[in-house]
Amino acid sequence: MELSLQHKTALVCGSSQGIGKAIAIELAMLGASCILLSRNLTTLQQTVKELPSPYGQIHACHAVDFKDVEALKELAAEITKDHTIDILINNTGGPSAGPIETANPLAFQEAFSQHLVCNHVLAQAVIPAMKQNGWGRIINVISTSVRIPLDNLGVSNSIRAAVASWSKTMSNELAVHGITVNSLLPGFISTARLEAVAENFAARANMDKAAMQDQMRSSVPAKRFGSPAEIAAVAAFVASPAASYLNGICIPVDGGRTGSI
């Protein structure tokens, strides 16, 4: 099975911590040169130092805030002028928790821009070179709410579903060019995001945070939270040559929690 990513370059979003960082590490281990994007330059620079380079790869990073779409467009143009991006990992922190009925309408606009619009900006920047090479991977990190909406995550549920539909549509259009577009659906993964969600859930239920986390774990057949590395392992396979006929799907990585086939 061909898993090597030697001579490939990956653009990895949200890669200063959590799932994005874990994916960057895994791709680098397989030989990819990684370009990291996130808001915090100091943290990004430290992450670059931590990335393995088993084949002498050179890694890089750029700080950008996905709230500024024009800045992202300019950066994407700059990156693709100097680098051919073979793998794009779209990964952005989710909107704040809360019921949909009380959500500020502007929260939907902001989340739509930070997720779908920014994903699209980056995809448009990297697709021309992928088409020219007849090979490419676009992987979107979304949420299991694409399958079953999660309670108290109204804005997130709505926007994540839009990204999944965008991804599927893009996969149909790009497959003929040797480009695959797939989505990963993380369940309860031990990240700062999960900590914030657990805290919000606990406050709404008037529960202790630790008790809420125990309750969340009990809802997973595996009876534990996943690790970012477990998401990264799936991302690495989907990015590899071995996954060339895997296209247009959403892959739950959730310990079996999602209650659908």
C-alpha positions in Angstrom: 0.0 0.0 0.0 1.5 3.3 -1.1 1.3 5.8 1.7 4.4 7.9 1.0 3.9 11.7 0.6 7.5 12.4 -0.5 7.7 15.4 -2.9 4.2 16.5 -1.9 3.4 19.8 -0.2 0.5 20.2 2.2 -1.2 23.4 3.3 -2.7 22.7 6.8 -5.1 25.2 8.4 -5.6 25.6 12.1 -2.3 23.8 12.6 -0.9 25.4 15.7 -2.7 23.0 18.0 -5.1 20.2 18.3 -6.3 18.3 15.2 -4.6 20.5 12.7 -1.2 20.2 14.4 -1.6 16.4 14.7 -2.4 16.2 11.0 0.6 18.3 10.1 2.8 16.0 12.1 1.4 12.9 10.5 1.7 14.2 7.0 5.3 15.3 7.7 6.2 11.8 9.0 5.0 10.4 5.6 7.3 12.9 3.8 5.2 15.9 3.0 6.5 19.4 3.3 4.0 21.3 5.4 2.9 25.0 5.3 1.0 25.8 8.4 -1.7 28.4 8.8 -3.2 29.8 12.0 -3.6 33.1 13.8 -0.8 32.8 16.4 2.6 33.2 14.7 4.6 32.4 17.8 2.8 29.1 18.3 3.0 28.3 14.6 6.7 28.9 14.6 7.1 26.5 17.5 5.0 23.9 15.8 7.2 24.1 12.7 10.2 23.3 14.8 8.4 20.2 16.1 7.5 18.8 12.7 9.6 15.8 11.6 11.6 15.9 8.4 12.6 12.3 7.7 13.3 13.1 4.0 14.8 16.5 4.5 11.6 18.5 4.0 11.5 22.2 4.7 8.4 23.3 6.6 7.0 26.9 6.8 4.1 28.8 8.4 2.1 32.0 8.0 -0.2 33.7 10.5 -3.6 34.8 9.2 -7.0 35.4 10.7 -9.9 33.7 8.8 -12.1 36.6 9.8 -10.2 38.6 7.2 -11.1 36.9 3.9 -9.2 39.4 1.8 -6.1 38.9 3.8 -6.5 35.1 3.3 -6.9 35.6 -0.5 -3.7 37.6 -0.7 -1.8 35.1 1.4 -3.2 32.1 -0.7 -2.0 33.9 -3.9 1.4 34.5 -2.4 1.8 30.8 -1.2 0.6 29.3 -4.5 2.9 31.6 -6.5 5.9 30.0 -4.8 4.6 26.5 -4.0 2.5 23.8 -5.7 0.1 22.6 -3.1 -0.8 18.9 -3.4 -2.8 18.5 -0.2 -5.2 21.1 1.3 -6.4 20.5 4.9 -9.3 22.8 5.6 -9.6 22.9 9.4 -11.2 25.8 11.4 -12.3 26.1 15.0 -16.0 25.8 15.4 -18.6 28.5 16.3 -19.5 29.1 19.9 -22.0 26.7 21.5 -25.6 27.7 22.1 -29.2 26.9 21.1 -30.2 28.0 17.6 -33.3 29.9 18.6 -31.2 32.5 20.5 -28.3 32.7 18.1 -27.4 36.1 16.8 -28.1 36.1 13.0 -24.7 37.7 12.4 -23.1 34.6 14.0 -24.3 32.5 11.0 -22.7 35.0 8.6 -19.4 35.0 10.5 -19.3 31.2 10.7 -20.2 30.8 7.1 -17.4 33.2 6.1 -14.8 31.6 8.4 -15.6 28.1 7.3 -17.2 27.7 3.8 -16.0 30.9 2.3 -12.4 30.5 3.5 -12.4 26.9 2.5 -13.5 28.0 -1.0 -10.8 30.7 -1.2 -8.1 28.2 -0.4 -9.5 25.6 -2.8 -9.7 28.0 -5.6 -6.1 29.0 -5.0 -4.7 25.4 -5.1 -6.9 23.7 -7.7 -5.3 25.0 -10.8 -1.9 23.4 -10.0 -3.6 20.2 -8.9 -5.4 20.0 -12.2 -2.2 20.6 -14.1 -0.5 17.8 -12.2 -3.5 15.5 -12.4 -3.3 14.8 -8.6 -4.6 16.5 -5.5 -6.3 16.0 -2.1 -8.7 18.4 -0.4 -9.7 17.2 3.1 -12.2 19.1 5.2 -12.3 18.6 8.9 -16.0 19.1 9.9 -18.0 17.4 12.6 -20.3 14.4 13.2 -23.2 16.9 13.3 -23.2 16.6 9.5 -24.9 13.2 10.1 -26.9 14.0 13.3 -27.2 17.6 14.6 -25.7 18.0 18.1 -27.7 19.6 20.9 -26.8 23.1 21.8 -24.6 23.7 18.7 -27.1 25.4 16.5 -24.8 27.6 14.5 -22.2 25.0 14.1 -24.7 22.3 13.0 -25.9 24.6 10.2 -22.6 25.7 8.9 -21.0 22.3 9.1 -23.8 20.9 6.9 -23.2 23.6 4.3 -19.5 22.7 4.2 -20.3 19.0 3.7 -22.6 19.8 0.8 -19.9 22.1 -0.7 -17.3 19.4 -0.3 -19.5 16.8 -2.1 -20.3 19.1 -4.9 -16.6 20.0 -5.4 -15.7 16.3 -5.4 -18.0 15.6 -8.3 -16.5 18.3 -10.4 -12.8 17.6 -9.6 -12.7 13.8 -9.8 -12.0 13.7 -13.5 -8.8 15.7 -12.8 -7.4 13.2 -10.3 -8.4 15.3 -7.4 -10.3 13.9 -4.5 -12.4 15.9 -2.0 -13.4 14.2 1.3 -14.5 15.2 4.8 -13.5 13.9 8.2 -16.2 14.0 10.9 -14.5 14.1 14.3 -16.5 13.0 17.3 -15.4 13.8 20.9 -11.7 14.5 20.4 -9.5 15.7 23.3 -8.9 19.3 22.2 -9.3 22.8 23.6 -12.5 23.0 21.6 -14.0 19.9 23.4 -13.0 21.5 26.7 -15.0 24.6 25.8 -18.0 22.6 24.6 -18.0 20.5 27.8 -17.8 23.6 29.9 -20.8 25.1 28.1 -22.8 22.0 28.3 -22.1 21.7 32.0 -23.1 25.3 32.7 -26.4 24.8 30.9 -27.1 21.6 32.8 -26.0 23.0 36.1 -23.4 20.2 36.4 -19.8 19.9 37.3 -17.6 20.0 34.2 -15.9 16.7 35.1 -19.3 15.0 35.6 -20.4 16.3 32.2 -17.2 14.9 30.6 -18.0 11.5 32.1 -21.5 11.7 30.7 -20.1 12.6 27.3 -17.6 9.7 27.4 -20.4 7.3 28.4 -22.3 8.2 25.1 -19.4 6.8 23.1 -19.3 3.0 22.6 -15.6 3.1 23.1 -16.2 4.9 26.4 -13.4 7.4 25.9 -12.5 10.5 24.0 -10.4 10.2 20.9 -7.0 11.8 20.4 -6.0 14.3 17.7 -3.5 11.7 16.5 -6.4 9.3 15.7 -8.0 11.9 13.4 -4.6 12.5 11.9 -4.0 8.9 11.0 -7.2 8.9 9.0 -6.4 12.2 7.3 -3.0 10.8 6.3 -4.5 7.8 4.7 -7.1 9.9 2.8 -4.2 12.2 1.6 -2.1 9.2 0.4 -1.9 7.7 -3.0 -3.6 4.6 -1.6 -6.8 6.5 -1.2 -7.1 7.5 -4.9 -10.6 6.0 -5.4 -12.0 7.4 -2.1 -13.9 10.5 -3.1 -16.9 12.6 -2.0 -17.5 11.0 1.3 -17.8 12.0 5.0 -15.9 9.7 7.3 -16.9 9.7 11.0 -14.0 9.3 13.4 -15.9 9.1 16.6 -15.5 5.8 18.4 -18.9 4.7 17.0 -20.9 7.5 18.7 -22.9 8.6 15.7 -26.2 6.8 15.7 -26.5 6.3 11.9 -25.1 3.9 9.4 
